[in-house]
Amino acid sequence: MDRRRRDTMDPGLPLRAEPPQDRASEQAAWPFVGRAAELTALEAVAGEVRNGGLRVVQLDGDAGIGKTTLLHHWLDGLPDFLVLRAHCHALERDFAFGTVRRLLRSLLAADPGFEHGHPLNGDADSVVRMLCLPDRPHHVSGARPDGAEAIRSLTHLAFRLARRRPLLLAIDDVQSIDPPSLRWLAGLVHQADAHPVLLAVTTRTGERPAPEALFNELAHPSICRTIPLKPLAPGSVERLVAEVFDTRPGDPSFAAAAHAATDGHPLFLRALLCDARRSGVRPDSKGRESITTFGLHTLHREIRDRLCQGSEDTAALARGLAILGDRRPPELLAAYCGKGEAVIRCAAAELHALGLLRAGDDLCFTHPVVRDTVRAQWSPQEVGEAHARAARVLHLGGRPDEEVAAHLLAAGPVQGGWAVSVLRRAAEEAVRRGAAETAVTYLRHAVHQPITPDEQAQVLLQLATAASHYDPTLAVSYAAGALEGLNDASLRTKAVGVITYSSLLTRDHRGLAVGLAGLTAELSTQEHPAPSARERRLRKEALRWWLEFERPSLRSAPGQPSVRVDEELTGSTPGERQLLGIRAFDALRAGKPAGEVVELVNRAGVNLPTFSLDLFPLHYCVARSLLHLDQLDRAEQFCGNLLRETRARRLDLLSSSLLVYKASILWARGDIGEAAATAGAAAEGPWPKGEPPFWLSLEAIRIDTLVEQGDLETAETLAARHAGTDPADVSWEWSRFLMSLSALRTARGDLYGGLSLLRECGHHLATSGALSPVIAPWRSRAAVLQLALGRRRDAHALLEEELALARRCEIPRALGVALLAQGAMTDGPRGLALLAEAVSTLERTPARLELARALHAYGRALMQRDDRAGARTAVRRGLDIATACGATSLAQRLQKRLHDAGGRATTRTAHPGGNLTVSEERVTALAAQGYSNKQIAQRLFVSLRTVETHLTRAYRKLHIAGRSQLVAALGNAGGSS
């Protein structure tokens, strides 16, 4: 029997073999009966994968029901699949990517040439370096990749393997899988619908891995077929008895009694029939009388009786295997048991003779029930002491930190600083692999080890950093505790950084109060003038600026943030780059010329490294500056890079918050439908503490899109949720929200209410030092309402101020919006000239929605001069743009204006700027370049269904049948006018 079969055999249903001759052969061979229906179902699933696409199959049943043997019996009959196998162990549930590593080792075993000189060598090298296979330390060269690179490589590797031949990932006992591996599998299933990939898992009934939501994605009925394994039927038991005792036909009464005694459970059947055969019982009516009621307690008693027959060395080895786990090297077991290797090998032979150990060099119990029986003989305190001993032996034996940490988690406090060091190193590795929750588990245990107060503070800081990946409120709490005990200035600054960053991602004010209470005092502390302290001072200034910007209530004085950013900066250090980013955003808010802001952004953001807490708020300032500078292509690329990175590193909260930024970019482009969909996706979470970060910005985008779509009732419902919001706690977001609320009030005819909200918006912006109209063009909106209310002087004063600021900041969108408002309220040729300049200015920007509004106003002015032909041209163009943007309300006004000018809307051939939406244009452009639907979805961070919907609508608008006609259709459309 080969090694793979021994490793995966379940006593329930092993392969058919020759009749057993002794205990060893009985353990190694067992007939396979009673699973024909399950095998047929499995083969049907495999056939679906052969035809293309992804499928998941789940074998579910009680312990010992035969899931493992059925799985591997089926796998051995699939020569056309590349089969990678892994078995999950409960003790190793906290091993980050432990299951993935076993799958990769299976690949290396199946294809020895895989790692070197292989067509997939690039991906293989990256993945092997990430997983750091202990048996290949010398094959790995170069720096180990970060979690983002490794996850991408792992996914690409799976896809490439699947393109060579159908790929089957078989995972046994998936209820014990580690969370990072489960996340990767869930992501793979989400992305691999066009690849021939089959995921086969076994689960114990009633047990599910954590997080359960991810497993539910894997086991969703749309892609997964669940095959429950039931006990063997009476007919199957009769065939089993006939084969075990080599009697054909056998006595049906004996088989019926065996079925009644065991309920057809394969594990119990095996124990009963093996004992009966060894005892000389025959399968006849006389033998039937010897079969007594059989249950799990009987099996436990049988195992205990067999252990009692062995020597003390045998019992010691059984205890060692029960704690250390199967397939441990003899030298490790010898160290744990305090015996020589020769003694351990003799004890292994004795355990094998007792029927408790499988045949072969690998030391492995015949079934998990044996391990449970051995461990059941210890008290909880004895189990903890045994794990503590195992941890020390593994540590001294040079085993990986996470392997040692698994036993430390099961033990109580362990004397000596080595345990804390192991747990901290294991946590660092877990974070690097994207398993922050695992890291927190390790570090929580480290806090309760016997350590000094200074060490405890450092562990708390490490805990805060790990928790910031998924629970910012928890991170603030840990960082605040660390701040109380840290003496090192650099570590204190790092703790402040964790608190400041985490406050970005939470709205739990009670949780924040713990960390923010003494934060401003900490940031105000003067550093020693030594040159080595300069970087810390710059870092603290950056954090203090961001905190005062984000939390106005923490400012020491009104007006602009008090941090000093006028120092000469070259951008040669992280602290200088952070302050350059802050200086850029400050200059933008103050309305400085765009060229000056761009130069600062470029210096701060050149070769921008990957996101880290130590660089915060550099990425934040660069992102917001690019958005307001109207460099939307660059902003979108920046957002896409960050999304790929944060998703691969499992920074779920930060990834979801980036969707708010993406929705802002889409809104700035005028892509109303896609902005609404993205904002809706961001609002759905995951948010463990309720509301998402930037929640008012998110709601402002949703309200704006609803107003433009004409759905005022839903917009009112969203607005009503924030009636009691305290503006002191929402900072700059409050001004953005007031703008949207004013647009809603104005759309409902409440001009006084809309004007009042805009005035409040202006007050908050002025208080924060934001003068630039590119941040919020509240003055031009307020001027329109002032004029409608008969206050022409006030209106013109506001417009003159905004126009001057817009010309000063030199950002075309801001200038175009100000010119539009000025022209709309100016009569005669000057008003027409201002509107023409507004149209010309906005044409050079990505502000499609504002351009459509300018064309509407320009068409109306042309109508007033009786230039109906010119008006029709302008209004029809504005109508096309508004329709493409999804601006229903504006499109209706343009439609009416076109009718008044004597024209009618016509269905035009779609082209950029025509009646394809912005999202449809981008999707069709990528499709025309040869990208698949899946690749388009990955590049644009949308679902596959969204891509399909956009393409279907585009085909209809372009009057084509499918993708093959896209290039010609887009080429012709692009040349039309």
C-alpha positions, -999 to +999 in steps of 0.1 A: +000+000+000+014+034-009+021+062+016-007+085+004-033+058+011-020+051+045-021+088+054-057+092+044-074+059+052-105+060+073-116+027+090-150+031+076-145+022+039-110+014+028-101-002-005-108-038-012-078-060-004-070-096+004-086-111+035-068-101+066-044-125+082-036-108+114-041-075+132-018-056+110-035-067+078-068-061+094-058-025+099-044-021+064-072-037+044-110-034+044-136-041+018-153-011+000-190-015-001-222+004+000-212+037-016-222+033-052-247+062-052-222+086-036-196+077-061-220+083-089-228+117-075-191+126-072-185+115-107-213+137-120-197+167-103-164+159-118-181+157-152-195+192-148-160+205-141-145+187-171-170+206-192-156+239-179-163+259-148-160+257-110-178+233-087-176+224-050-186+191-035-190+184+002-190+150+019-207+154+052-211+129+080-203+118+115-168+108+127-159+073+114-187+072+088-162+068+060-158+103+045-120+102+041-119+067+025-147+075+001-130+107-009-096+091-016-111+061-033-128+084-057-098+106-062-076+076-071-100+070-100-095+105-116-064+103-138-074+133-159-074+157-128-044+172-111-053+162-075-038+182-046-047+168-011-046+182+024-059+170+057-067+196+084-059+190+120-076+207+150-043+214+167-030+232+137-061+254+132-041+285+141-013+278+115-016+307+090-022+291+056-014+257+070-039+240+047-025+259+017+010+247+026-002+211+027-018+215-008+015+229-021+035+201-006+011+177-024+018+195-056+056+193-051+053+156-043+031+150-074+055+170-097+091+170-085+101+192-114+076+218-104+099+241-084+128+242-109+128+245-146+091+244-148+068+266-170+051+279-138+084+286-121+077+323-114+045+317-095+060+286-078+090+305-065+068+332-050+044+308-033+071+286-020+089+316-005+056+327+012+049+292+026+085+287+036+084+250+033+107+235+060+119+207+038+131+231+010+149+259+029+178+259+005+158+260-027+144+294-018+163+325-028+156+362-027+134+382-004+102+367+008+072+384-007+045+402+013+011+388+017-004+407-012+022+393-037+020+358-023-018+356-024-018+369-060+008+344-069-011+316-053-043+324-071-025+328-104-008+295-099-041+278-093-055+293-125-025+283-145-026+247-132-063+246-141-055+257-177-031+228-181-055+201-168-086+202-145-075+210-109-090+192-079-083+205-044-093+178-019-094+190+018-103+165+045-118+176+078-123+211+066-140+220+099-104+223+113-091+246+084-072+277+094-090+310+086-065+324+062-067+293+040-104+294+042-104+330+030-081+322+001-104+293-009-135+316-007-117+342-029-106+315-053-141+302-057-154+338-063-128+343-090-125+309-107-160+304-122-144+302-157-117+277-148-120+239-145-115+238-107-131+213-083-130+218-046-138+186-026-141+189+012-152+166+040-170+180+070-181+164+103-218+168+108-227+198+130-192+213+128-182+242+106-150+262+102-146+298+113-154+323+100-186+304+091-197+331+066-168+322+044-176+285+045-212+293+036-198+310+005-180+278-004-210+256+003-235+278-014-261+256-033-254+275-065-219+260-068-218+233-042-233+198-040-235+184-005-235+146-003-245+134+032-230+100+042-254+078+061-247+045+079-245+014+057-278-002+047-285-038+058-277-051+023-243-035+023-236-049+058-245-083+045-220-080+016-194-067+040-198-096+063-195-120+034-163-105+022-147-101+056-154-138+065-151-150+029-184-167+031-207-165+001-236-166+007-234-157+044-260-160+070-284-131+067-293-133+104-257-126+115-254-096+092-288-083+104-276-087+140-243-068+132-263-040+116-287-038+145-258-037+170-240-009+152-267+009+133-246+003+102-219+027+114-187+017+095-163+024+124-183+004+148-188-023+123-151-026+117-144-029+155-171-055+159-162-077+129-125-075+136-130-086+172-154-113+161-130-127+135-100-127+160-122-144+186-130-172+161-167-162+158-183-175+126-210-156+107-238-180+114-267-183+138-245-194+167-222-164+161-251-141+160-258-149+197-223-136+207-229-102+192-239-078+220-251-042+219-223-022+206-216+016+210-189+042+212-183+034+249-175-001+238-149+012+214-133+034+240-132+004+264-116-018+237-089+009+230-081+012+267-079-025+272-054-028+243-033+000+257-032-018+290-018-049+272+013-029+262+044-017+280+050+016+298+070+027+267+040+019+245+017+040+268+042+069+267+044+068+229+006+068+227+005+099+250+031+116+229+012+110+197-020+122+214-004+155+222+021+161+194-001+147+166+004+121+139+034+117+116+060+131+140+096+120+135+108+094+160+135+117+173+109+143+183+087+117+200+118+104+218+126+138+231+091+143+243+088+109+260+123+110+274+133+078+256+158+067+230+148+065+194+152+027+194+128+025+223+103+046+204+105+024+174+100-008+194+070+009+211+056+018+177+058-018+166+040-028+197+012-002+192+009-014+156+006-050+168-022-039+192-041-025+162-038+012+173-011+024+149-012+022+111+013+003+092+044+021+077+071+044+088+047+073+096+035+071+132-002+076+129-032+064+150-056+042+131-084+067+138-090+100+157-111+080+183-078+065+195-064+099+203-096+110+220-096+079+242-060+085+252-065+122+260-097+114+279-077+097+306-061+131+316-074+159+337-076+194+321-045+204+342-026+174+329-035+182+293-022+217+298+010+205+313+015+180+284+011+208+259+035+230+277+061+201+276+054+196+239+059+233+232+093+233+249+104+201+231+093+215+198+110+248+205+143+232+215+140+210+184+139+240+161+104+235+149+085+265+133+072+291+157+035+286+148+039+249+155+052+257+190+026+284+194-002+259+188+008+240+219+013+272+239-023+281+232-034+248+247-011+252+277-013+275+307+013+302+315+048+289+307+079+301+327+107+317+307+107+345+282+111+320+253+073+314+251+065+351+247+092+354+220+077+324+201+042+338+203+053+372+190+073+358+161+044+336+152+021+366+153+044+386+130+044+357+105+006+355+107+002+392+099+026+389+070+005+361+056-027+382+060-040+363+091-044+392+116-071+374+137-046+345+142-019+370+153-043+385+178-050+350+192-013+344+197-006+378+213-036+376+237-020+345+250+014+362+252+000+390+274-010+365+301+025+349+302+049+359+330+065+390+315+077+424+327+055+455+324+077+469+296+074+436+276+037+436+282+034+471+268+053+460+237+030+430+232+000+453+236+014+475+208+019+445+186-017+435+195-030+469+185-012+468+152-027+434+143-062+443+155-062+474+133-065+452+103-100+442+112-113+458+144-102+494+149-120+499+182-101+469+196-069+484+182-075+517+199-080+500+232-048+480+230-028+509+218-040+531+246-030+504+271+004+502+254+009+539+256+006+538+293+035+514+297+059+522+269+090+542+277+107+541+243+099+573+223+097+556+189+073+529+202+052+556+218+049+574+185+040+541+168+012+536+194-001+571+187+000+562+150-021+531+155-047+551+175-048+579+150-052+555+120-077+533+138-099+564+145-102+568+108-120+534+105-144+535+135-173+557+147-174+540+181-170+571+202-170+553+235-141+531+222-123+561+208-126+580+241-102+554+257-075+562+232-080+598+224-082+611+260-045+618+263-035+617+227-033+654+220-010+659+250+012+631+238+014+647+203+022+681+219+051+668+239+084+684+228+110+660+214+147+663+223+165+685+199+189+657+189+190+650+151+179+614+157+146+627+171+138+648+140+120+620+122+098+612+152+089+649+155+079+650+118+059+619+123+041+633+153+034+666+135+018+646+106-004+626+130-013+657+150-024+675+118-045+646+107-061+642+141-070+679+143-083+678+108-104+647+113-115+656+149-120+694+151-131+691+187-096+682+197-080+714+184-064+737+208-076+768+190-100+777+162-088+782+127-064+760+107-047+730+123-019+742+146+008+718+133+038+735+118+044+724+082+066+752+069+099+734+075+120+729+044+113+693+032+131+673+005+110+642+007+141+620+016+125+604+047+090+590+054+083+618+079+092+644+053+070+628+027+041+626+051+044+663+057+048+670+020+014+653+015-001+673+043+013+705+028-002+696-006-036+690+009-034+722+030-024+742-001-053+727-020-078+735+007-065+771+010-071+776-028-034+778-038-026+775-076-030+739-089+006+738-102+019+744-067-003+716-053+006+692-081+043+697-075+039+689-038+017+659-045+043+646-070+071+650-045+051+632-018+038+605-040+066+596-063+073+558-061+048+556-033+055+525-012+028+501-001+005+512+026+016+509+062+007+524+095+041+541+097+033+561+065-002+572+076-016+597+066+006+600+034-017+579+012-048+596+026-035+631+016-023+620-018-056+603-026-077+633-016-055+658-034-057+638-066-094+637-064-099+674-059-072+682-085-095+664-110-067+640-119-093+612-119-073+588-141-044+590-117-067+588-087-085+558-101-052+540-107-041+549-072-073+536-058-071+504-078-035+497-066-045+502-030-076+480-034-056+452-048-030+455-021-054+458+008-076+430-004-047+406-009-034+415+026-069+410+040-072+446+052-110+442+049-120+474+066-095+496+047-106+479+015-142+487+021-134+523+030-116+526-003-149+519-020-161+553-006-131+569-024-139+550-056-175+561-054-163+597-051-142+593-082-172+579-101-194+608-089-167+633-100-168+616-135-205+619-136-211+581-136-242+583-114-253+547-116-219+532-109-213+557-081-246+547-065-238+510-068-203+514-054-215+535-025-242+509-018-216+481-017-194+502+007-224+507+030-229+469+033-197+464+052-181+445+067-184+468+097-181+450+130-190+481+150-219+494+129-214+524+107-185+525+082-157+551+081-165+582+061-202+574+067-214+609+060-194+611+028-209+578+018-245+590+025-238+623+007-229+604-025-260+583-021-282+613-016-266+631-046-271+602-069-308+597-058-315+634-063-300+632-098-321+601-105-352+618-093-358+595-063-363+622-037-383+600-012-355+575-008-330+604-005-352+618+023-351+585+041-313+585+040-311+621+052-334+615+081-310+589+096-285+617+104-309+643+119-291+641+153-255+641+141-231+662+160-210+682+135-181+684+160-175+647+156-177+645+118-152+672+107-149+680+070-176+653+062-202+675+077-197+702+051-199+677+023-231+663+037-247+697+041-241+704+004-260+672-005-288+679+020-292+714+005-295+699-030-322+676-017-341+705+000-338+726-032-351+698-054-381+696-031-388+733-035-375+744-001-353+773-012-349+789+022-340+755+038-315+748+010-299+783+015-296+779+052-278+746+049-253+761+024-246+790+048-239+765+075-217+746+051-197+777+044-192+784+081-178+750+088-155+752+058-142+786+068-136+774+104-115+745+091-095+768+067-110+753+035-114+782+011-111+766-023-144+760-042-130+727-055-136+713-020-172+725-020-186+751-044-212+762-019-210+799-029-223+794-065-251+772-052-261+797-026-259+825-052-285+807-074-308+804-044-302+840-034-311+852-069-343+830-069-353+847-036-347+881-051-314+889-033-294+898-064-267+918-045-259+890-021-259+866-051-234+886-071-211+890-040-209+853-035-203+847-072-175+872-074-158+856-044-161+821-058-150+832-093-119+849-079-110+819-058-116+796-088-093+816-110-067+816-083-067+778-077-066+772-115-086+740-114-108+740-145-138+722-129-140+749-102-137+777-127-163+761-151-188+758-122-183+794-112-186+806-148-217+786-152-234+802-122-222+837-132-233+833-167-267+819-157-276+851-137-261+876-162-282+889-189-273+899-225-242+891-245-219+890-214-240+862-199-239+843-231-201+847-233-197+835-197-217+804-205-197+797-236-165+800-216-180+777-190-188+751-217-153+755-232-137+752-197-157+721-186-150+703-219-114+701-208-123+683-176-138+649-167-168+668-152-194+654-175-224+662-153-214+698-149-208+700-186-243+688-193-257+715-169-236+741-187-250+730-220-285+733-206-279+768-195-261+777-227-290+764-248-315+784-228-294+816-233-293+809-271-331+804-271-334+839-255-314+853-284-337+834-308-309+811-320-330+780-320-306+760-342-277+767-319-299+760-289-309+726-303-273+716-309-262+725-274-292+710-257-291+678-277-255+673-268-263+680-231-291+655-233-268+628-246-243+634-218-270+635-191-285+603-204-251+586-204-244+598-169-278+585-156-289+620-145-326+614-149-338+648-136-314+668-157-322+647-188-359+655-183-352+692-181-330+690-212-356+670-230-382+697-223-357+724-234-350+706-266-387+704-273-391+741-267-363+747-292-382+728-319-362+696-317-367+660-306-345+635-290-330+609-315-314+576-308-278+581-319-251+556-325-232+551-293-198+566-290-176+581-263-196+611-252-228+596-267-254+574-251-231+547-236-226+553-199-192+559-186-191+524-171-203+509-204-176+527-223-149+514-200-162+478-201-166+478-239-132+493-244-115+465-224-136+439-241-126+453-275-089+449-263-095+412-258-100+411-220-123+383-208-153+392-186-135+379-156-104+399-163-125+431-168-143+425-134-110+421-117-095+452-132-125+474-125-133+459-091-169+450-100-188+418-101-189+395-131-227+401-134-221+438-136-197+433-165-222+411-183-250+437-177-229+465-191-219+445-222-255+435-229-267+471-228-238+483-249-245+456-276-281+468-277-271+504-280-245+497-306-269+475-326-244+445-326-248+409-318-218+404-296-181+408-287-167+399-321-183+431-336-171+455-309-139+467-325-157+477-357-187+492-339-166+513-316-144+524-344-174+536-365-190+551-335-159+570-325-159+587-359-195+598-358-207+631-346 
